Every structure is written in structure tokens, then in C-alpha cells.
């Protein structure tokens, strides 16, 4: 189980729910990484399932995966990198691919730029193409329908 120590979620034998000193803590205080991720609007629907099953695990995961979102790279390029990570054959995470393609398109990326990212990632294996291209075509079609 997990416990808060110095505002970090640490796993050990006491759950937050049976720890008396944590009973008066609000969800915003107990799960700051989760709340911060929700506030960005960049939310994976699967995380709702994790939050229902084990909110302490989700908090630890989101805190671990958090990277600065306001560095020198423009949002479009960060999203293209996220696409490459999610489409890589060692990851192949469809909901991440879709979410970051949506974000990249909204940030001004073109279909051709995203396709090149998928092509570069496919050097690791063709599964990047077989998963990424259908999602790309679907998202471009959705964007065109909204325009």
C-alpha cells in the first residue's frame, strides 16, 4: 500500500484509507499529481479506471511520469515526441497515440509531419505503422469534419 511522506506517495504496509492522520486530507491534497494532470485537459480515460481501482497507485504513476510541460520545445514538437514514444514497438499504446495526435494536430502539426514521426519510429518495427497510421487517418478525418 502507499503513504504520504513529504508530499510524496510511498508504498508500504499502511493504506491511506486506514491511516488516521490522513483522514482529514482532501483529494486535492492527497492526489496532487492526479489533480494537476486532470487540470491540463490531457487525460487518458483509462486513468479513471486506475483511479477507481487504486488511486494511490495512479498518483504515484502520474508523479513518476510527469515531465516539464513548459520547457523550450514548442507544444507541437513535444506532442510529436510523445507520438514517437507511444507508437514505438516497445510501447504501442493506442490511447496515448490518439491523445497525442489530437494534441499535435491542435498545435498545428500536419498529417505529413505525424506520418514522418511514425515512419521514423517504425525503424524499431513495422507495428508502429500498422497501429499508428489507422489512428492518424481517423484523427485527421475527425479534425476535417469539425472544421
For each residue, the residues with C-beta under 8 A, 3 or more apart:
1: 11 12 13 14 15 16 56
2: 9 10 11 12 15 16 56 57 59 60
3: 9 10 11 12 14 15 16 19 22
4: 7 8 9 10 16 22 25 30
5: 8 10
6:
7: 4 32
8: 4 5 63
9: 2 3 4 56 59 60 63
10: 2 3 4 5
11: 1 2 3 56 60
12: 1 2 3
13: 1
14: 1 3 18 19
15: 1 2 3 18 19 56
16: 1 2 3 4 19 22 25 30 56
17:
18: 14 15
19: 3 14 15 16 22 23
20: 23
21:
22: 3 4 16 19 25 30
23: 19 20
24:
25: 4 16 22 29 30
26: 29 30
27: 30 31 35
28: 31 32 35
29: 25 26 32
30: 4 16 22 25 26 27 55 59
31: 27 28 34 35 55 58 59
32: 7 28 29 35 36 59
33: 36 37 59 62 63 66
34: 31 37 38 47 51 55 58 59 62
35: 27 28 31 32 38 39
36: 32 33 39 40 62 66
37: 33 34 40 42 43 47 62 66
38: 34 35 43
39: 35 36
40: 36 37 43 69
41:
42: 37 99 103
43: 37 38 40 47
44: 47 95 96 99
45: 48 49 95
46: 49 50 95
47: 34 37 43 44 50 51 58 62
48: 45 51 52
49: 45 46 52 53
50: 46 47 53 54 55 57 58 61
51: 34 47 48 55 58
52: 48 49 55
53: 49 50 57
54: 50 57 58
55: 30 31 34 50 51 52 58 59
56: 1 2 9 11 15 16 59 60
57: 2 50 53 54 60 61
58: 31 34 47 50 51 54 55 61 62
59: 2 9 30 31 32 33 34 55 56 62 63
60: 2 9 11 56 57 63 64
61: 50 57 58 64 65
62: 33 34 36 37 47 58 59 65 66
63: 8 9 33 59 60 66
64: 60 61
65: 61 62
66: 33 36 37 62 63
67:
68: 71
69: 40 78
70:
71: 68 78
72:
73: 77 78 81
74: 77 78 107
75: 78 79 103 107
76: 79 80 104 107 108 109
77: 73 74 80 81
78: 69 71 73 74 75 81 82
79: 75 76 82 83 100 101 103 104 107 109
80: 76 77 83 84 104 109 113 114 117
81: 73 77 78 84 85
82: 78 79 85 86 96 100 103 104
83: 79 80 86 87 97 100 101 104 114 117 118 121 132
84: 80 81 87 88 117 118 120 121
85: 81 82 88 91 96
86: 82 83 91 92 93 96 97 100
87: 83 84 91 92 97 117 118 121 128 131 132
88: 84 85 91 92 121 124 128
89: 92 121 124 125 127 128
90: 124
91: 85 86 87 88 96
92: 86 87 88 89 127 128 131
93: 86 96 97
94: 97 98 131 135
95: 44 45 46 98 99
96: 44 82 85 86 91 93 99 100
97: 83 86 87 93 94 100 101 131 132 135
98: 94 95 101 102 135 138 139
99: 42 44 95 96 102 103
100: 79 82 83 86 96 97 103 104
101: 79 83 97 98 104 105 114 135 136 139
102: 98 99 105 106 139
103: 42 75 79 82 99 100 106 107
104: 76 79 80 82 83 100 101 107 109 113 114
105: 101 102 108 109 114 139 140 143
106: 102 103
107: 74 75 76 79 103 104
108: 76 105
109: 76 79 80 104 105 113 114
110: 113 114
111: 114 115 136 140
112: 115 116
113: 80 104 109 110 116 117
114: 80 83 101 104 105 109 110 111 117 118 136
115: 111 112 118 119 133 136
116: 112 113 119 120
117: 80 83 84 87 113 114 120 121
118: 83 84 87 114 115 121 122 128 129 132 133 136
119: 115 116 122 129
120: 84 116 117 123
121: 83 84 87 88 89 117 118 124 128 132
122: 118 119 125 126 127 128 129 132
123: 120
124: 88 89 90 121 128
125: 89 122 128
126: 122 129 130
127: 89 92 122 130 131
128: 87 88 89 92 118 121 122 124 125 131 132
129: 118 119 122 126 132 133
130: 126 127 133 134
131: 87 92 94 97 127 128 134 135
132: 83 87 97 118 121 122 128 129 135 136
133: 115 118 129 130 136 137
134: 130 131 137 138
135: 94 97 98 101 131 132 138 139
136: 101 111 114 115 118 132 133 139 140
137: 133 134 140 141
138: 98 134 135 141 142
139: 98 101 102 105 135 136 142 143
140: 105 111 136 137 143 144
141: 137 138 144 145
142: 138 139 145 146
143: 105 139 140 146 147
144: 140 141 147
145: 141 142
146: 142 143
147: 143 144
